[in-house]
Amino acid sequence: MMEPRLRAANRYRAEIANGEGIVASQRLRYRVFAEELGADLPDSRAGLDRDRYDPYCHHLLVRDLASGDIVACTRLLTDEAAHGAGGFYSQNEFEMDRVLTRPGRFVEVGRTCVDPHYRNGAVIATLWQGIGQIVNARKVDFLFGCASVSLAPDPVYAGAVLQRLLARHRADADTQVAPLRSLPEMSALSAGIVPRMPPLLRAYVSLGAKACGEPCWDPAFNVADVFMLLDLREIDSRYGRHFLSAESSPEIRERALA
């Protein structure tokens, strides 16, 4: 008897990993960042992308229930855990005092990637719903992270994305950050370019997140990282309300509060 086919709406599940699930997410990160995008990773001999922040993070996965495969992942670092990690990952790229001195609870999102065969709206929506469940469980006020814009193969197109982002979605002066590495000089932009934002950046903007100043150059990944800040208390879009109203599964809530 054939198994019933799962619809897109219920084919994917978000879950918090431990043990082998964390290793699976590190393996997916390596495939995307090193093999697909050519990133120079510091510890890649085992075919894994891992760093000193991983032990302190919640690792959120999206699983394809039809195959059992891990098809997307991200990691979340709470402000409490960041003390043990020696700070947030973003502090390697930005001076962030104006943000971190604001009252409230913070969570950093990072190392987000999706298997190239699964880059569709259903997978990305499931990933963000999982993030929503975690920030709801922890009563988080601010969500932030570095959203990357690749500088290869076309830095002119990347420049157009950044220009449009900063023109339309720039944060107020009191939440600006300062990049620790400026971008290399790029060619002049073509007036005819109408850029399409990368999916992670587009999701941030749809939720109402703001770009907090000029990007930082990450030479290991050859990307421009934009510091995106989302005040979860100010979400009012339909997309945002859906994100915040995601009902926590008992498993995600229990691990998010651990």
Stockholm file with secondary structure:
# STOCKHOLM 1.0

chainA/1-258         MMEPRLRAANRYRAEIANGEGIVASQRLRYRVFAEELGADLPDSRAGLDRDRYDPYCHHLLVRDLASGDIVACTRLLTDEAAHGAGGFYSQNEFEMDRVLTRPGRFVEVGRTCVDPHYRNGAVIATLWQGIGQIVNARKVDFLFGCASVSLAPDPVYAGAVLQRLLARHRADADTQVAPLRSLPEMSALSAGIVPRMPPLLRAYVSLGAKACGEPCWDPAFNVADVFMLLDLREIDSRYGRHFLSAESSPEIRERALA
#=GR chainA/1-258 SS CCCCCCCHHHHEEEEECCTHHHHHHHHHHHIIIIIITCCCCSSCTTSCCCCTTGGGSEEEEEEETTTCCEEEEEEEEEHHHHHHHTSCGGGGTEECHHHHTSSSCEEEEEEEEECGGGCSHHHHHHHHHHHHHHHHHHTCSEEEEEEEEECSSCHHHHHHHHHHHHHHSBCCGGGCCEESSCCCCCCCCCTTCCCCCCHHHHHHHHHTCEECSSCEEETTTTEEEEEEEEEGGGCCSHHHHHHHTCCCCHHHHHHHTC
#=GC SS_cons         CCCCCCCHHHHEEEEECCTHHHHHHHHHHHIIIIIITCCCCSSCTTSCCCCTTGGGSEEEEEEETTTCCEEEEEEEEEHHHHHHHTSCGGGGTEECHHHHTSSSCEEEEEEEEECGGGCSHHHHHHHHHHHHHHHHHHTCSEEEEEEEEECSSCHHHHHHHHHHHHHHSBCCGGGCCEESSCCCCCCCCCTTCCCCCCHHHHHHHHHTCEECSSCEEETTTTEEEEEEEEEGGGCCSHHHHHHHTCCCCHHHHHHHTC
//
